[in-house]
Amino acid sequence: MKFYKKTSYSEDFRLFRDGTMAFWYGALFLLLLAAPAFVPTYYLSQLVLIGIYAVAGAGLMLLCGYCGQISLGHSAFFAVGAFTTAILEKHGIPFPLALLGAGVLAAAVGLAVGLPALRLSGMYLAIATLAAAFIVTEIIVRWESVTNGASGINVPKIRLGGFVADTEPKLYFIVLAVALVTLAAVRNIVRAPLGLAMMAIRDSETAAQSMGVPLMRTKLTAFAISALLTGIAGALYAHKIQFIDPDQFTIFVSIEFLVMIFIGGIGSMHGIVLGAIFIIVLPQLVAVAKDHLPAVIAQQTGLQAAVYAVVLLGFILAEPTGLYGIWRKIKQYFSMFPFYRQGSLKRTKSFAKSETW
């Protein structure tokens, strides 16, 4: 079993705990760069979706996992980002500026949602953000002169000067770059005073305020950054599917995002990616399972939603730390084997803590 001896407070703020961790992340990065050379197009397409969902999950994790503010309205920010980039590029705005504009407008909507929700928490905050999502969707549907209403908008392929993302590998590299920058940015925010203030609010607003943490400013910043990242994810999603309409951004999308971070591991950077993989892979598994289920079950339209509910309930009851918690227990088991203590991997009652590598 490996032990780490810290000799300075600054070691808690390192991007990588040690050289070994930096090596493995470097190897993973090289593997992702080489993926288009040996991964079939279909699976590469799934990796693109995982990257997009990881960007959106990073935004929601910052708000829910680190700041403790529940949101059911992230489908609205996702939609704002998608429609903004489609409209801007339709009027000749280059992709980088359109992507930035999508994030900024989504952040503005996030601030508008965050202001009235500052004094709310728990279920009431979730209901307020859900109402905001319905309002944004209705605006998109009614504002036909700009958004084309329920008819939807065709989204052009990404263009960067003479470079056109007209193949899956090209789109993969763009999404990979945005996802890596996003995850690195969120990781740095968590290590910064802003991230520590968010975690203090999550653990106890009263204690955080008594220590001088500005509650209003920190919450609004969390809403804005979370919405900005989700808007960027929405812009990438629009370019991935190349046609968007309001029916694609329902409450089910917000629920998917919440399921993603809870099953991945709330308060964990690794949980963002694990949750994104789960959300993309699960529908494929359900589709395969339908071939082996009785027709009366396989033909039910709500089968996928039922599976989401059962899996989420199972994780809440049996493993609230999510997939990353399971992975940490597996590592602990093998690091202590054969001297592990019986029952040391059982669930214990404790407060949720943020990942410290």
NUVO-495702 format. One record per atom (N, C-alpha, C): x, y, z; residue in one letter. Coordinates in pm, whole numbers, plus 50000, padded with zeros to 5 digits. Each point is the difference from the previous one (the first is absolute). Layout:
BEGIN
XYZA/...
REM end
This chain:
BEGIN
500854988050000M/499155012050000M/500885012450000M/499655010049922K/500835011949986K/499545011050094K/500955006450069F/499685010850091F/500675012849950F/499355011350028Y/500515012949955Y/500265009050121Y/501225004750010K/500375008850110K/500065014349949K/499125008350051K/499955014049957K/500875008550092K/500775008749939T/500905008650076T/499645014849986T/498955003049923S/499615013949979S/498515000749969S/499355010950042Y/498585001949968Y/499785001249850Y/501025004849928S/499865001849855S/499804986849927S/500384988950064E/499834987049935E/498544996349982E/499125005950080D/498574997349985D/499445006549874D/500765009049939F/499505007449883F/500714995849871F/500754989050006R/500654995349878R/498974994749901R/500295001849872L/499134994549896L/500094984750000L/501214994950018F/500224985550012F/500674997250133F/499584989250064R/500514996850133R/501484996649996R/500434992749898D/501404996149989D/500334997049854D/501264996149975G/500434997149864G/499314988149939G/499654990150083T/499334988149948T/498645003549941T/499255008350071M/498705004149950M/500145008249872M/500995008849996A/500235008049880A/500344991049881A/500774989350025F/500364990749893F/498764993249943F/499114994950087W/498834992849952W/499035009149926W/499885012450047Y/499135009349927Y/500625003849866Y/501315000849994G/500675002549873G/499804988449903G/500064987750053A/499764988249915A/498574999849949A/499055003650086L/498605000649959L/499805010549891L/500685011350014F/499895010649900F/500524995249864F/501134993150000L/500554994749874L/499074989749939L/499374991850086L/499064989949951L/498795006649933L/499505010950061L/498865007249942L/500395006549868L/501235005049990L/500455006049875L/500084989649889L/500384987950036A/500174989549900A/498704992649971A/498925002850072A/498754992549987A/499474999449857A/499975010949923P/499454999149864P/500724990149910P/501244996350035A/500764990949915A/499544985550013A/499394996550113F/499624985950020F/498564998150049F/499285010850028V/498624999050046V/499055001449881V/499064990849981P/499035001249889P/499185012950011P/499465004349887T/499305012949993T/498835000750098T/499254989150012Y/498845000150089Y/500435002750144Y/501024993050046Y/500455001850138Y/500675013550019Y/500635005149893L/500575013550008L/498905010250017L/498874997749934S/498845008750016S/499504999950144S/500034988350063Q/499604999150140Q/500985007350091Q/501284999649965L/501005007450077L/499775015149989L/499575004549882V/499665014249982V/498875004050094V/498964991650006L/498885002950090L/500444999750147L/500884990850034I/500514999550138I/500745012950033I/500805005049906G/500705012650022G/499055011750018G/498945000449920I/499025010950011I/499294999350135I/499584988150039Y/499324998450129Y/500965002750116Y/501284997249983A/500975002950105A/500125015150022A/499935007849892V/500045014750013V/498785004950076V/498814995049962A/498785003850071A/500044995150145A/500514987850020G/500094994650136G/500955007950087G/501075005349941A/500945008250077A/499305012650052A/499145005949915G/499265011850045G/499044996850113G/499244989249984L/499034996450105L/500704995250126L/501124993049986M/500744995450118M/500505011950082M/500445010449932L/500485011950071L/498885006150083L/498795000349945L/498875006050070L/499434990850107L/499764987449965C/499374990650094C/501004993050090C/501064994749940G/500944992150077G/500905008050091G/500385012249957Y/500935007950079Y/499355011850071Y/498925005349943C/499335011450064C/498724995750071C/499514988149973G/498834994850071G/498675005749956G/499935005849879Q/498765005849950Q/499384990849895Q/498844994450030I/499344990749908I/499335007549886I/500164994949879S/499405006549883S/499334989749910S/498765002949963L/499294992149899L/499795008249873L/500785010849988G/499815008949886G/501145000349902G/500924990550010H/501175000649912H/499684996549855H/498844994049976S/499604998049861S/499785013549932S/499615010250077A/499815013549944A/501335005849953A/501054998950082F/501315005149961F/500564992149882F/499744987149998F/500404991449889F/499345004749871F/498705003250009A/499255004649882A/500475013849956A/500245008950095V/500475013549967V/501324999249924V/500924991750047G/501284998549932G/499844994549860G/499134990049984A/499804993849869A/499395009849901A/498935006950039F/499325009249909F/500855012449972F/500755004650099T/500835011949980T/501074997749895T/500714988850013T/501064997349902T/499414997649860T/498844993749993A/499384997649869A/499595013249934A/499425008950079I/499545013049945I/501185008749961I/501035000550086L/501165008549971L/500744995249875L/500204987049989E/500714994849882E/499165001449874E/498674999850016K/499115002249886K/500195014049943K/500385009550088H/500225013849957H/501485003049974H/500794989649982G/501395001849957G/501035001850110G/499624998150127I/500965001350109I/500874987550004I/501355001650008P/500884988250005P/499714991350122P/500334987249988F/499694990450107F/500585003950136F/501295004150012P/500525003450133P/499195011050068P/499635010549923L/499225010950058L/498574995350032L/499454991549915A/498664994750025A/500004991350126A/501054992050018L/500114991650120L/500125008550124L/500825010649992L/500145009150113L/498685007150028L/499315004449893G/498725006750018G/498964990850062G/500024987249963A/499074990350059A/500234998850150A/501284999250040G/500314999050142G/499635012550077G/500295011749942V/499715012750069V/498505002150017V/499224997349894L/498555001750011L/499414990050101L/500504987749999A/499544990250098A/500355004450142A/501195006050017A/500395005150132A/499085011350045A/499615008749904A/499065010850033A/498664994450045A/499534989649931V/498754993550041V/500174993650137V/501184994150024G/500284994250131G/499955010250112G/500535011949973L/499925010850100L/498555004250024L/499235000749891A/498595003750014A/499244989650081A/500364987349985V/499354989450078V/500505000250144V/501305002850016G/500594999650134G/499545011050092G/499715011849944L/499615011350085L/498754997250084L/498884995949939P/498824997350083P/500124987350084P/500984991649968A/500144987350072A/501005000750115A/500545012050027L/501035001350102L/499524996150139L/498755002850029R/499484997250134R/499304986450008R/500124992249895L/499364986949998L/501054989050014L/499554988450042S/500904988650011S/499194987149989S/500704989149976G/499354987049997G/498924998949893G/498864994650039M/498914997549907M/499485012949937M/499975010950078Y/499475012649949Y/500925005749891Y/501314998450018L/500945004649897L/499844991649873L/499834986950017A/499804991349885A/498755003949921A/498925003250072I/498755004049934I/500185013249927I/500735009450062A/500235013049937A/500804998649871A/501044991750002T/500814998049878T/499204992449894T/499144991050044L/499144992949904L/499055009749931L/499435009250078A/499125010249941A/500765008549898A/501255003450033A/500825007949907A/500234992449870A/500204986850009A/500204991949880A/498775000349911A/498804999150060F/498775000749923F/499845013749932F/500385010550071I/499905013549944I/500925001549879I/501254995650014V/500965001149889V/499534992049879V/499504987950024T/499504991849889T/498845006849930T/499115006150077E/498855006949940E/500445012049918E/501035007250047I/500535011349924I/500574995349867I/500734988950003I/500594994649877I/498904996149901I/498934994050049V/498904995749913V/499275012149942V/499745010250081R/499215011549956R/500775010049915R/501295000950019W/500815010149930W/500394994549862W/499014997949917E/500214993349872E/500865008049903E/499965013250007S/500765008249907S/501514998250019S/500424995650118V/501434998050028V/500364985350007V/499204992350076T/500344986050025T/499354990349903T/499095004849917N/499234991649907N/499014991050074N/499795003050128G/498964993350077G/500134984950005G/498864993449995A/499974985350009A/500554993349875A/500205007649891S/500514994149876S/501484996350009S/500715006450093G/501404996650020G/500945007149904G/501294998050020I/501045006649921I/501034989649957I/500435001049875N/501144992149954N/501295006650046N/500924992150048V/501265005250053V/501134996349905V/500805009649955P/501094996849907P/501144992750070P/500874994149920K/501184993350056K/500975010550052K/500804996250097I/500975009150061I/501065003849897I/500265013149992R/501035005249910R/500975008650080R/501294996949987L/501065007950063L/500975004149889L/499705011649937G/500785004149885G/499744990549884G/501054993449953G/499854990349892G/499714986050049G/499984998250132F/499744986850058F/498504998150018F/499504988849948V/498574996850013V/499874986450069V/499244999650109A/499804987650075A/498914991749932A/500334994949882D/499014992649921D/500104984950020D/500894995650088T/500104985850032T/499984998350152T/499714988050045E/499914997450143E/501335002150073E/501144995749945P/501285002550069P/500295014950020P/499685008349901K/500245014350014K/499145006050111K/498724996250004L/499125004750107L/500474994750135L/500504987750000Y/500494993950125Y/501135008250061Y/500945004449918F/501145007650053F/499555013550055F/499025006349935I/499515012850050I/499314998150135I/499134990050010V/499304997350125V/500984995850109V/500994992149964L/501014995750098L/500755012050056L/500385009349913A/500725011950046A/499145008350095A/498735002249964V/499115007950085V/499764992950133V/499824986749996A/499754992450123A/501205000550093A/501204998549947L/501205000250085L/500215013850061L/499805010549921V/500145013550054V/498955002650108V/498774995249977T/498925001950097T/500314992950131T/500404987449993L/500284992350121L/501195006050076L/501025004549926A/501145006550066A/499595013050067A/499125007749933A/499535012650058A/499204997650128A/499104990149997V/499204997050120V/500894995050112V/500974991749966R/500944995150101R/500745011550065R/500415010049922N/500705011550056N/499085008950082N/498735001149957I/499045007750079I/499804993550137I/499924986850002V/499804992850126V/501195002150093V/501215000949944R/501195002050083R/500155014450046R/499325009449934A/500145014250029A/499105004250117A/500205012250052P/499135004850109P/498524999649965P/499655002449872L/498604999449961L/499444986050022L/500744989849961G/499544986350020G/499874996550147G/500955004450082L/499924997550143L/498795007050062L/499695011949950A/498825007150049A/498724992549962A/499974994549878M/498834992249958M/499814987850090M/501084993050029M/499904988150084M/499595003650143M/500445011650047A/499585004550133A/498505002650003A/499475006049893I/498565002549992I/499234986949993I/500544990549924R/499344987049990R/499914993150136R/501075000750078D/500024993050128D/499155007050106D/500045013350003S/499185007650096S/500025014749963S/498865005149956E/499945014149963E/500245009150120E/499474996150115T/500175008250121T/501475000950039T/500694988550000A/501425000050034A/500825007649897A/499664998449871A/500725007149895A/499855015050015A/498795004550028Q/499755014450016Q/500735005450122Q/500064992250107S/500705004550120S/501495001349978S/500544992749900M/501435001049968M/500285010549893M/498985007449959G/500205010849906G/499804996449855G/499434988249970V/499754996149861V/498805007849947V/500145007549891P/498865007549944P/499024990549931P/498904997050067L/499074989949948L/499425003849865L/499475012149987M/499335004249878M/500954999849882M/501175005850016R/500955000749890R/500494986249959R/500264991350098T/500514986749970T/498954991649929T/498755000750046K/498924992349937K/499765004849857K/499975013149981L/499785005449866L/501154996149906L/501225000450051T/501144995949918T/499904985449962T/499574991650095A/499844985849971A/498934997849894A/498875007250010F/498954998949899F/500515004449864F/500745011149997A/500475005449872A/501004990649933A/500994995250075I/501004991049941I/499374986949957I/499094994750084S/499324987649966S/499195001549872S/499265010949988A/499205002449879A/500905002249878A/501125007050019L/500935002449889L/500514986749943L/500444991050087L/500534987249954L/498914991649934L/498805000350057T/498894992449941T/499625005849865T/500065013249986G/499735006349872G/501024996049894G/501264999250038I/501044995549907I/499744985649958I/499604991650097A/499664986249967A/498824999549903A/499015008750020G/498865000549909G/500415003949859G/500965009249989A/500495004149868A/500684988449929A/500814992450073L/500664988449940L/498984989349961L/498994998350085Y/498954990149971Y/499255003749872Y/499745012949981A/499315004449879A/500814996549876A/501315001750006H/500854996649885H/500114985049981H/499844992650108K/500074985449989K/498794994549925K/498785004350038I/498804994449938I/499545007849879I/500485012749984Q/499805008549882Q/498545003849973Q/499124997250093F/498635005349992F/499445000450142F/499465011550037I/499475001550136I/498595005849995I/499184995850094D/498675005850020D/499704999450150D/499035007750047P/499735000850145P/499674986650064P/499464990549926D/499614987250058D/501204991750046D/501205003849957Q/501204992650040Q/500545004450135Q/499425010750058F/500545005650124F/498905000350107F/499524988450034T/498924998850097T/500564998050141T/499074998550095I/500404997650139I/500804987150012I/499784990649908F/500744987450006F/501515002349984F/500395010349925V/501435003249984V/500585004450134V/499265008550073S/500465004350132S/500134988250095S/499054990949994I/500054988150086I/501204991449962I/500264998849869E/501194992549956E/501275005850059E/500105013349998F/501205006450055F/500144997150149F/498895000850075L/500064997150143L/500384985550026L/499374990949925V/500344985850014V/501484997849970V/500515007249901M/501394998549960M/500965003150114M/499805011350069I/500965003650104I/499794992050128I/498754995950028F/499764992250121F/500554985849985F/499794993949885I/500494986549979I/501515000149978I/500515010249934G/501455001049982G/500725001750131G/499435008050090G/500635002550130G/499945014750031G/499035004050082I/499795014150031I/501225005650075I/500445011949961G/501175006150063G/501314994149954G/500034994249880S/501214993449949S/500245003849856S/501215004149967M/500335003149862M/499974987449913M/500464988950054H/499954987549925H/498564995749974H/499125003350094G/498604996449985G/499345006549880G/500515011549957I/499445006749882I/500144991149877I/501214994949980V/500274991849882V/499314986450013V/500074993950118L/499354987050020L/498495001249980L/499415010950048G/498575002149982G/499645002149854G/500835007449927A/499755002249857A/500064986849924A/500974991650034I/500084986849936I/498744991950029I/499545000550124F/498804992550038F/498785004649920F/499815013149989I/498835005449932I/499984996349852I/501184999649937I/500064996849858I/499914984949976I/500604992050089V/500044985549980V/498684993350039V/499325005350103L/498794993350049L/498934998049892L/499665010249918P/498994997649895P/500404988749904P/501314998749973Q/500454989249912Q/499774986550067Q/500264999450130L/499784987550074L/498524996550007L/499165010450019V/498554997650004V/499524994849865V/500535005749891A/499604995549865A/500394985349978A/501184996250049V/500444986149986V/499144990950087V/499665004750121A/499224991850093A/498584997649948A/499475009349921K/498644998549947K/499854987349915K/501094996149934D/499954988049916D/499854987350082D/500285000850130H/499964988250085H/498905000750106H/499185010549993L/498915001650097L/498684995849937L/499024996450082P/498664997149946P/499435012149927P/499224997849898A/499475010849917A/499185009950082A/499274995250101V/499175008950081V/500845010150077V/501264996750028I/500905009250070I/500815008149899I/500534993449898A/500885006749904A/499295011049922A/498684999049981Q/499275009849920Q/499505011850082Q/500305000350129Q/499575011250083Q/500835012549966Q/499325011249978T/500705012249960T/500835006150113T/499634997550123G/500725005950112G/501054990950060G/500484990249925L/500954990350053L/501315006650041L/500525008749914Q/501285006450030Q/499895008850124Q/498915007750013A/499825008450117A/499874991550126A/499344988549989A/499874991050115A/501354994650043A/500854996849902V/501344995150032V/500815010850070V/499905012449950Y/500675011350067Y/499575000850147Y/498684999250024A/499485001350135A/500504988950091A/499984987749949V/500434988650081V/501495001050033V/500815003449899V/501445000950021V/500335011450098V/499355011549981L/500255011250089L/499604996650144L/498844993850017L/499564996150134L/500984989950061L/500484990849918G/500964990350049G/501285006550049G/500505009949925F/501225006950043F/499775008250127F/498845006550009I/499715008050119I/499974991350126I/499414988149987L/499854991250116L/501284992250030L/500684995149896A/501124991050021A/501375006749989A/500145009649909E/501305006249977E/499835014749962E/499735008850100P/499755014249970P/501195007449942P/501204994350010T/501185006749942T/500154997049851T/499094992149943G/499964998049856G/501084990649947G/500155000649868L/500954991149933L/501435002850046L/500325012650025Y/501365003050045Y/500244994450140Y/498964999950083G/500134993950131G/500294985149991G/499334993349905I/500254985749978I/501444997949954I/500465008649908W/501374998849950W/501025001950111W/499765009450091R/500925002250111R/500034988050094R/498864993750020K/499974988250086K/500734988349936K/499874998849867I/500734989449931I/501515002450014I/500445012449982K/501425003150017K/500464997150142K/499165003650097Q/500364997550139Q/500124985050027Q/499094992349942Y/500034985550020Y/501314994249950Y/500405003449877F/501214994249944F/501265005750063F/499955012650048S/501175005550065S/500264993650136S/498944995050065M/500144993850131M/500044984849994M/499674994349886F/499944985449987F/501384993850025F/500134989250077P/498924992250063P/499755003750145P/500385012550036F/499925003950141F/498855009650028F/499035000849907Y/498875008950024Y/499174994950117Y/499355009350070R/499194996450116R/498594996749954R/499454989250048Q/498664995849963Q/498985010950032Q/499215003949901G/498985010250022G/500495014149981G/501275001949965S/500525013749985S/499465007049877S/499414992549905L/499485006049879L/498505002450007L/499394997250116K/498575002250013K/499705014950008K/498775003449963R/499585014050005R/499955004750144R/500535012050024T/499945006050134T/499235013049990T/499315003650107K/499255012550001K/500975011550021K/500055009249905S/500915011450009S/499485011049911S/500515011850022F/499635011349916F/500724998849867F/499365005149895A/500634999649867A/501215009150001A/501094995049949K/501235007749995K/500485001049856K/500645010949969S/500505001849864S/501284992249980S/500234996449878E/501164992049965E/501295007650027E/500964993450062T/501335005850021T/501064991149937T/499634993849887W/500894990849929W/500314988150087W/
REM end
